[in-house]
Amino acid sequence: MTTYLVGVYNRFIRDKVCAGEEVDPEQAAWEDTHYFDIEAKSEEQARKKIRLEYPKSKGFVIDCVDVYKFGG
């Protein structure tokens, strides 16, 4: 398995904040990208896993999917 760093934000919340609408502070945090470590066999599988918890229908947008590169 590979570890992916997946970034997710909520476009509904981002739109409200940008429009100056009042948003609950806890929800307002979703204007910014949140990052999650996802173990998956492929980028496609990582995207599917994150979508289970953060569905597109609820405004969640996958901002990035990056493979962790260890060593150096």
N, C-alpha and C positions, 0 to 999 in steps of 0.2 A: 504494500500500500504506500501511497505517496501522501504527504501532508501538503494541503493547499491553504493559503491564506485568502479568505473570501471576505470582501468588503460589501456591506449592505447598508442602504439608507432608505428612508421612506419618502417618496415623492409627494404624497398627499400632505405630509407634515411640512416638508420643505416649501411647498407652494403656499401653504397657510402662513408660515413664518415670513416668507418673502413678501407676501401681500399685507403684512402687518396685522394679521388676525391674531386674536388671543389664543394661545395654545397652552395646555397643561405643561408645566416644566418637565415632567417625566417624559411626556410624549415629544416635547420640543427637542429632546436629545437626539431623536431619530432624524432630525434635519441633517445631522452629521453622519458620516460613514462609521459604522461599527464593524470591527474585524473579528473573524472567527477562524479557528483552526479546524479544518475538515480533513478527515482521513478518507481517501477514496482511491479507486483504481485509475481514474481518469478525471480530466477537467469536467467532462460532461456529467459524470457521476457526482462530483463535488457540487455542481450546480443543482442537480436534482435533489441532493440531500438538503441543501440550504433552502430550497424552495418549499420543502415540506413544512418547515417552521416559519418561513418568511415568504408567503405567497405573493405573487405579482398582483393578484386580485385585491389584496389589501394595501397596495401601494408600494410594496418593497421592490427596490431596484438593486440588482447585483452590479456594484460599481467596479469590482475587479476580482480576478481569480489568478493568484500567483502561486507558483510552486516554490516551497521552501528549498533553498539550496544550502546544505550544511557543509562545513569544512572551509578550507580556504587557506 
